[in-house]
Amino acid sequence: MPLAQFAASHDAPGAELLLGEIALARGELPQAVAHAQNAERDAADRPHAYFLEARVAAARHDYASALAMIEKCAATARATGASLPARFHYVAGDVYAHSGRASDAKHELEAEIASDPHDVQAYADLALLAWIAGDRGAAEQTIDAMIRANPTPDTRAFAARWREKASSSAFGRVAQ
């Protein structure tokens, strides 16, 4: 961390974002936001700064703010030709799901899987969306696709735990 702080004190590109990511990982949410806001001063860092702010808002369960920052990130990236941050589609899908926008969540999770077919959590969340919508067949197909894309013992074990939870009454209550 001292090197990142040194870099930030010398206006090194991306240093504020790095410090913000460290703060978020440590659960230091106010510091993460402060670093993200500092990073916004650099046009090249803006989409990533907005994404960091969206993740902080989601960590606070402030999905309205997270949604606004996700949309600001996407709009800024489109306007500047910047690439979206890694896992953007997964985080957007999660935020949309928590905001009651299941169709948008599904679209973003499918985009995450298309960009990273090894993102097991994206498959699981997409399957959960299908389960909640009452489409058990689509949920099972999504889990099967996850196993085909990631044919490892860990993925098979994850799928077995997912299916076990899906058949439990507790999981069923989540889906209602």
FIVEXKOL-188687 format. One line per field, with one value per residue (C-alpha): z, y, x; residue number from 0. Coordinates in Angstrom, 2 decimals. Layout:
BEGIN
w <- [Z, ...]
v <- [Y, ...]
u <- [X, ...]
num <- [NUM, ...]
This chain:
BEGIN
w <- [0.00, 0.64, -3.02, -4.18, -1.84, -3.17, -6.74, -5.93, -4.34, -7.63, -9.80, -11.34, -13.66, -11.99, -8.51, -7.00, -8.50, -7.02, -3.60, -3.99, -4.85, -1.80, 0.42, -0.96, -0.40, 3.20, 3.69, 4.06, 2.01, 2.69, 1.68, -1.45, -2.50, -1.79, -3.98, -6.74, -6.67, -6.88, -9.85, -11.65, -12.26, -14.87, -17.90, -18.69, -15.23, -15.10, -16.24, -13.76, -11.00, -11.58, -11.53, -8.22, -6.81, -8.07, -6.26, -3.05, -3.29, -3.87, -0.83, 1.14, -0.38, -1.95, -5.26, -6.56, -6.33, -7.67, -10.65, -11.38, -11.27, -13.45, -16.07, -15.78, -16.22, -19.35, -20.84, -20.19, -21.66, -24.76, -25.17, -24.82, -26.51, -23.29, -22.47, -19.68, -16.46, -15.86, -14.42, -15.39, -16.78, -13.67, -11.31, -13.55, -13.57, -9.79, -9.41, -11.91, -10.12, -6.78, -8.43, -9.67, -13.32, -14.01, -17.80, -17.69, -15.09, -17.35, -20.32, -18.31, -16.83, -20.31, -21.49, -18.57, -19.48, -23.13, -22.16, -19.49, -19.80, -16.75, -14.42, -12.49, -10.28, -13.32, -14.36, -10.84, -10.63, -14.09, -13.02, -9.86, -11.93, -14.03, -10.88, -9.32, -12.55, -12.23, -15.19, -13.54, -16.95, -17.90, -14.48, -14.96, -18.52, -17.22, -14.58, -17.22, -19.49, -16.56, -16.14, -19.89, -19.97, -16.77, -16.54, -13.27, -10.01, -8.26, -10.75, -10.45, -6.65, -6.90, -9.20, -6.79, -3.90, -6.06, -6.97, -3.35, -2.29, -5.19, -3.98, -0.36, 1.10, 2.04, -1.59, -2.64, -0.26, -1.90, -5.25, -4.09]
v <- [0.00, 2.49, 2.23, 2.94, 5.94, 7.17, 6.74, 8.67, 11.49, 11.80, 11.67, 8.30, 7.10, 4.64, 5.04, 6.42, 3.52, 1.06, 2.68, 2.60, -1.11, -1.80, 0.19, -1.67, -5.03, -4.00, -2.89, 0.74, 2.06, 5.82, 5.68, 3.69, 6.37, 9.15, 7.46, 6.85, 10.50, 11.52, 9.16, 10.86, 13.86, 11.82, 11.30, 7.97, 6.64, 7.90, 4.75, 2.66, 5.23, 5.15, 1.34, 1.40, 3.74, 1.38, -1.54, 0.48, 1.44, -2.22, -3.21, -0.73, -2.22, 1.16, -0.29, 2.95, 4.66, 1.56, 1.52, 5.19, 4.65, 1.49, 3.43, 6.39, 4.03, 2.46, 5.84, 7.30, 4.27, 4.47, 8.20, 7.95, 4.60, 3.20, -0.46, -1.51, -2.64, -6.35, -8.03, -5.01, -7.19, -9.39, -6.42, -4.74, -7.96, -8.16, -4.51, -4.88, -8.01, -6.21, -3.31, -5.55, -5.40, -9.14, -8.82, -6.40, -8.61, -11.66, -9.74, -8.56, -12.00, -13.54, -10.87, -11.74, -15.43, -14.59, -12.50, -14.94, -18.45, -19.49, -17.12, -19.82, -17.32, -15.64, -18.97, -19.60, -16.16, -16.54, -19.91, -18.33, -15.66, -18.40, -20.32, -17.24, -16.66, -20.21, -21.60, -24.62, -26.04, -22.93, -22.96, -26.57, -25.84, -22.93, -25.13, -27.80, -25.15, -24.03, -27.59, -27.98, -24.71, -25.56, -29.36, -29.44, -31.26, -27.89, -26.81, -30.15, -29.83, -26.25, -27.42, -30.20, -27.70, -25.32, -28.10, -29.21, -25.66, -25.34, -28.38, -27.19, -25.32, -22.39, -21.85, -22.14, -19.31, -17.07, -17.79, -16.67]
u <- [0.00, 2.82, 3.85, 0.29, 0.12, 3.46, 2.19, -0.99, 0.99, 2.88, -0.26, 0.64, -2.14, -4.49, -3.03, -6.24, -8.17, -5.71, -6.04, -9.83, -9.77, -7.61, -9.98, -13.00, -11.31, -10.65, -14.24, -13.17, -16.07, -15.72, -12.06, -12.93, -15.42, -12.91, -10.29, -12.86, -13.87, -10.21, -9.79, -12.70, -10.44, -8.56, -10.83, -9.16, -10.04, -13.65, -15.48, -13.48, -14.02, -17.79, -17.65, -15.79, -18.45, -21.16, -19.53, -19.26, -22.94, -23.85, -21.79, -23.89, -27.07, -27.79, -28.90, -30.43, -27.03, -25.27, -27.62, -26.98, -23.20, -23.38, -25.32, -22.92, -19.96, -21.48, -22.43, -18.98, -17.24, -19.47, -18.87, -15.10, -14.53, -13.07, -13.43, -15.74, -14.08, -13.55, -16.67, -18.78, -21.57, -21.63, -21.87, -24.46, -26.49, -26.38, -27.40, -30.25, -31.47, -31.48, -33.31, -36.12, -35.03, -34.81, -34.74, -31.79, -30.09, -30.48, -29.05, -26.00, -25.31, -25.49, -23.03, -20.71, -20.83, -20.14, -17.11, -15.89, -17.34, -15.33, -17.25, -19.08, -20.89, -22.46, -23.98, -25.25, -26.86, -28.41, -29.80, -31.19, -32.95, -34.56, -35.52, -37.09, -39.05, -40.37, -38.41, -36.78, -35.80, -33.83, -32.16, -31.04, -29.87, -27.78, -26.14, -25.48, -23.90, -21.72, -20.44, -19.79, -17.81, -15.94, -15.62, -13.70, -14.36, -14.81, -17.49, -19.29, -19.24, -20.51, -23.32, -24.24, -24.44, -26.49, -28.93, -29.15, -30.03, -32.46, -34.36, -34.43, -37.35, -35.05, -34.03, -37.66, -38.59, -35.98, -37.59, -41.04]
num <- [0, 1, 2, 3, 4, 5, 6, 7, 8, 9, 10, 11, 12, 13, 14, 15, 16, 17, 18, 19, 20, 21, 22, 23, 24, 25, 26, 27, 28, 29, 30, 31, 32, 33, 34, 35, 36, 37, 38, 39, 40, 41, 42, 43, 44, 45, 46, 47, 48, 49, 50, 51, 52, 53, 54, 55, 56, 57, 58, 59, 60, 61, 62, 63, 64, 65, 66, 67, 68, 69, 70, 71, 72, 73, 74, 75, 76, 77, 78, 79, 80, 81, 82, 83, 84, 85, 86, 87, 88, 89, 90, 91, 92, 93, 94, 95, 96, 97, 98, 99, 100, 101, 102, 103, 104, 105, 106, 107, 108, 109, 110, 111, 112, 113, 114, 115, 116, 117, 118, 119, 120, 121, 122, 123, 124, 125, 126, 127, 128, 129, 130, 131, 132, 133, 134, 135, 136, 137, 138, 139, 140, 141, 142, 143, 144, 145, 146, 147, 148, 149, 150, 151, 152, 153, 154, 155, 156, 157, 158, 159, 160, 161, 162, 163, 164, 165, 166, 167, 168, 169, 170, 171, 172, 173, 174, 175]
